[in-house]
Amino acid sequence: MDTVGHRMKPFVTIVLVICIYLPGSDSIGMYGKSVRFPAKTANSFVRLHAADFSSLTAFTVCLRAASEETRSYSLFSYATDFHANELLLWQESKTQFQLELGTLQIAFNLPEMNGLLRHICVTWESQEGEITVWVNGRRSVRKVDGKGQVVKGLGQFILGQEQDSVGGGFDINQSFVGEITDVHMWDHVLQSNDIKTVSQGCLRYGGNIIDWGSTPYTFEGIVAIEDNKDCPL
Ligand SMILES: *[C@@H]1O[C@H](CO)[C@@H](O)[C@H](O)[C@H]1NC(C)=O
């Protein structure tokens, strides 16, 4: 993907590195935690070890994110041997959000991404190909694509980078800089009431494919995993 790069700020990066955790071993779940990618890198990421599935004919992916980047970047990257962009949530620009399903790119014009955490959900189902994006519990226009398609299993879920091959092929200019939390994925389309509930705060139940509270994760590079001060608990 073509991207417009950003000038690095070496001084800021050096100061932040001192405060950042070093990579750890496998951990279970990030309930009440946020992941922060403070710097543009080609090797910082979080891998979510999601529940196995063979293929999906529907999904809901939700996450909460904030980024002040003006270039393109990946919000959520799922790659398989069949397609590096098997399921990609991509920010093409501050106002253009894109769902990619294999070779399909479905763009939505949404309120500008900025430094405030926002809740984003995307739902898709194969039968009608209906795609809906939700921002802070508010629904976008519906679009139609990927009718009859499936999302294949046995891939890798990566936050912070965009995969050009399973688990790799990262591009510094497509990396995510900002904060991300409450990542969940279901194998079905959540109804509007559930989306609204999910968008309102810390979940007491999670996705059946990715559950932020219990899905094991690993990370590498400059990644800060910090208490999410939004949690009312
Ligand atoms: C990233 O973008 C910068 C600025 O446009 C460019 O100089 C650099 O070559 C790009 N890096 C990669 C890996 O594409």
PDBQT file of the ligand as one rigid body, heavy atoms in Angstrom, charges set to zero:
ROOT
HETATM    1  C1  LIG A 301       8.642   5.507   4.568  1.00  0.00    +0.000 C 
HETATM    2  O1  LIG A 301       8.352   6.817   4.176  1.00  0.00    +0.000 OA
HETATM    3  C2  LIG A 301       9.498   7.647   4.088  1.00  0.00    +0.000 C 
HETATM    4  C3  LIG A 301       9.035   9.080   3.820  1.00  0.00    +0.000 C 
HETATM    5  O2  LIG A 301       8.126   9.119   2.766  1.00  0.00    +0.000 OA
HETATM    6  C4  LIG A 301      10.416   7.110   2.973  1.00  0.00    +0.000 C 
HETATM    7  O3  LIG A 301      11.552   7.901   2.875  1.00  0.00    +0.000 OA
HETATM    8  C5  LIG A 301      10.791   5.673   3.311  1.00  0.00    +0.000 C 
HETATM    9  O4  LIG A 301      11.543   5.111   2.252  1.00  0.00    +0.000 OA
HETATM   10  C6  LIG A 301       9.554   4.829   3.566  1.00  0.00    +0.000 C 
HETATM   11  N1  LIG A 301       9.978   3.532   4.074  1.00  0.00    +0.000 N 
HETATM   12  C7  LIG A 301       9.536   2.400   3.531  1.00  0.00    +0.000 C 
HETATM   13  C8  LIG A 301      10.048   1.165   4.163  1.00  0.00    +0.000 C 
HETATM   14  O5  LIG A 301       8.762   2.362   2.592  1.00  0.00    +0.000 OA
ENDROOT
TORSDOF 0
